[in-house]
Amino acid sequence: MVKAVVGANWGDEGKGKITDMLAKEADIIVRFQGGANAGHTIVNSYGKFALHTLPSGVFYNHTTSIIGNGVALNIPALFGEIQSIMGQGVPQPKVLVSDRAQIVMPYHILFDQYEEERLGGKSFGSTKSGIAPFYSDKYAKIGFQVHELLEEDTLKEKLKRVCETKNVLLEHLYHKPLLNPEELFHTLQEYRDMIRPYICDVSAFLDRAIKDGKNILLEGQLGTLKDPDHGIYPMVTSSSTLAAYGAVGAGIPPYEIRQIITVCKAYSSAVGAGAVVSEIFGEEADELRRRGGDGGEYGVTTGRPRRMGWFDCVASKYGCRLQGTTDVAFTVLDVLGYLDEIPVCVGYEIDGEATTDFPTTGRLERAKPVLEILPGWKEDIRGIRTYEDLPQNCRDYIEFVEKQIGYPITMVSNGPGREDIIYRKSAIS
Ligand code: GDP
């Protein structure tokens, strides 16, 4: 049985916590896209962790953690993360890395910085982890797959060829120091030694695991609105954030993905550029940011304060639809307990017309939120374990959102810990 955990919005919905919780029942957890550009925060009995590359299942010793072929693999970052969690007392995790995963090269990170510098104020708000240059090279067919590290002669020859084209850009466009293929070769030899114990034919491994009836969890990064096709292009990430891509990025048949759990946060937060229609500002935003998540809404990778907004039903309905949602996990609901009234964005007004359909980027920039105000519950709901024990106004909020988005909310998360979860039967199926 394969399940996917993905995000409905801009990312940071709390996927890490939901994956960590579901990992208890899982044999294998797979990262299938993205790179070290986003992070998950996980709180468990070992402590609090920010993971960028490792799947959230690394904290259980019964699970195998897999980096699929679709990931932008930053080898020193992965290696460093394994060392660091072990340094905090977590037992050596079982990690496998696809022999077809491509490697984030040191120059991808440099190009990311140089391009942001060049664009100045018109930049996309990249985390400068090399992700966009990495995926450009992948699709331009000048990337390096992990297995190429094991073929020294062809590797040297290819490095020379790639450096030639990169150096033209470095010299004439960016006016920066040139790449040295010999030096890069030595770096890649170090990468090879770090990654060698983990290399695996992942799709064959997963094929056997599926036939053996193993429980497999696909762990998405970011959310629908950051998808390069269906998101707010060009303020998106460079690999698909959709559950459908889980099949490609892990190397499994699409029909094997039986459950798609889409994580929606009870309010909005976003990083980087792009329209957030229900965005709030000033003291109202500061307070939600301060109280949000677990210790405030600040980027896990960059520490940047996140942009804040009310729950956006238009974006979330669209986000759930593109994911192919079977279940919604509604998270961080406990944070809203301080509000007397809770605005919810139920529609957009674009050029004088109301809509509940999520528009393309140009129209999105012109959209104004249509808000409906719901009463708050003014109570701390952390620690509540059954749906019926939630305050009436809180249940009304959940059911209102569920009706607006049209997908079943079967899990409600009311705290950052694994046990802070309320399962519910939805009337929608
Ligand atoms: P991800 O990238 O989707 O995993 O999102 P983040 O790592 O940004 O997670 C959001 C933050 O919210 C993290 O600090 C989590 O520990 C925290 N979190 C997750 N679920 C809940 C919840 O239900 N309540 C609270 N208060 N915090 C939560």
Residues whose N, C-alpha, C, O or C-beta is under 5 A from the ligand:
A	BS01	GDP	G11 D12 E13 G14 K15 G16 K17 G39 H40 T41 G293 D294 T331 V332 L333 D334 S413 N414 G415 P416
